[in-house]
Amino acid sequence: MEGVLGDGDGAASSLASVKRKIEFSGAFQYYLDRWIKPHSVGRWMGTLVLVAIYVLRVYYLQGFYVISCCLWIHVFCHSISFLSPKADPELEVMDGASLPTKASDEFKPFIREMPEFQFWYSITIAFCVGLVMTCFSLFNLAPFSPIWFCYGIVLFVVNIKRRIRHMIKYRYIPFNIGKQKYTGKKSSASNSSPKD
């Protein structure tokens, strides 16, 4: 009987720790949404500074190439997801949200497989983890760098070639560069002037 009553304290403490974890997660998400998500240029500039610090650290230490290769593969795979449409017409038949395949098809906006904020967050966390890993000599492994370099080049060429063919086939551009922008109706001063 006493053992059952004693377990109530353990359940209450685990419930309290779960509650604190949920509160922390909610507060963290609030600050991400409120202070970081709206400022995309600042976010990316901060990430570029982080990447520069990582590159300089690896260059200065002359090591940690396995971590760098893993980061390259991680960033590359997420870049492919960022450049890919959410609905791929080759893989699945969509009833309404698909890319136009003919000039007469209705325009549908490009929806990414991985949203921009999620892409940024994933890359930033990966470089933070990579930077922390460079502080420990345990992770300084000596790879045969020509094999890793060739693997990275082949991986890049094969995937980008396939992605560019897909973009050409379905005529979409994953960026806003060169896309027509619709601003709506503008009232002109000549139309509103009274007639004599």
N, C-alpha and C positions, 0 to 999 in steps of 0.2 A: 504494500500500500504506500509506504513512504517513498519507494523508488518512483512510483507513478507521480506522486506529488512533486518530487524533486525534479522531474523532467519538465515541469511547467516553467521553472526558472530558465532552463536552457532554451525552451521554445520562445519564451518572452524575449530573451536576449537576441536570439536569431531573428525574431520578428522586428525588434528594434533596429538591428543592423540592416535588415532588408529595407526598412522604412528610411533609414539614413541614406542608403544607397540610391533609393528612388528619388529622394529629395535632392541629393547631389546631382543625379543625372538630369533631373528637371531643371535645376539651376544652371547647369552647364549648357544644356540645350537652349535655355532662355538667352544666355549671354551670346552663344553662337548665332542665334537667329536675330537678336537685337543689335549687337555691336559688330559682328564680323561679317555676316552674310551680305548685308547691303553694300559693303565696300569692296567690290571685286578687284579694283585696281590695287588698292592697298594690300589686300590679301595676297595677290600674286607677286607684288613687289617684296613682301615679307618672305614669301616662299623662295623667290629668287635669291634673296640675301642668305637664307638658310642653305640653299644649294651651293652658293658661292663659298660659304663657310665650310661646308662639307668637302667641296672640291679642294680648297686650299689646305684643309687639314690632311686629306689623303695625300696630296702632293707633298706637303711638308714632311709627313711621316714616311713617305715612300712605302706604303703598305696598304692593307685592308682592301685588296683588289677583289676578293671574293664577295665582300659586302657590296662593293661598287657594282659588280656584275649582277648581283641579285637585285639591287636597287634599279639598275637599268632595265632588267626584265620586268620588274614590278611596274615601273613607270610606263614601259612600252605596252604591256598588256592592258593597263588602265587607259592609255591613250587610244588604243583600238576600240575599247568600249565607249570612250567619249566620242569618237568619230563615227560610230555605228548608229544606224537608226534603231529605235526601239522595236518597230515592227519590220521584220525583214520579209519582203515579198517572196524571196526564194524559199524560205523555210516554212512559212505558214500563210494561210489564206485568211486575210482580215476582212471583216464585213463592212468597215467604214473608215478605219484609221490606217490607210496604207499610202505608200508613195505613189505619185502619178507615174504611169508608164507611157502615156501618150500625151501629145500636145493638147488634145481636147479634154483630158481628164481634169477634174477639179483640183485646184491647188490645196494641198494640206501642209501645214507647217512641219518642219523637221523636228521630231522629238527624239532626243538622244537616249541611248541605252543607259548611259550613266550621266546624270545631271552634272553641270559645271561645278556646283558647290561640293558635291560628293567626290568628284575627280580631284579638286583642289585639296580637300580634307585628307583623302587617301594618300596623295603624294606628300603632303606636308608631314603627316604622321610617319610615313615611311622614312623620310629624310631625318626626322627627329630621332627615330629608333636607330637609324644608321649612324648618326652622329654620336649617340650614346654608346653604340657598339665599338666605335673607334677609340673609346677611352679604356678598353680592356684588351690587353695583348693576346688574350685567349682567342679572339676572333681574327687575328692577323695570320691568316693561312697563306701559304705560298702556292698559288695555282700556276699552271703552265699557261701563261697569258695569251700566246697566239691562238690556242684552241678557244678560249673564252671570247677573244676578239672576233674570230671567224664565226663563232656561234652567234654572237650578237649581230653581226652584219647579215648573215643568212636569215636569221629570224626577222630582222627589220625588212629586208628586201622582199621576202616571201609574203609577209603580212601586209605590207604597204601596197605591194603590187595587186594583191587580191582586193584590198579595200578600194583602191583607185578604180579598178575594173568595175566594182560594184557601184561606185559613184557615177561612173560614165554610163553604165547600163541603165540605171534608174534616174539619172539626171538630177542629182541633188548635190548641194554644197553644204557641209556641216558648219560653215561660218557665215556671218552676216555680211561679209565683204561682197559687194556687187549685187546684193539683192535689192529689189525694188521695195521702197517703203511707202506705205499709204498713211497719209496724215489726216484724211477726212476732208470735209468741205470747209473752205475758207470764205468768210464773208469779205467782199471787197468794198472799198469806200465808194467806188463809182456806182455800184448797184444800190447802195443805200441812200444816195443823194436824191433829194426831191426833184421832180421834173417840173419845168416851167409851163 
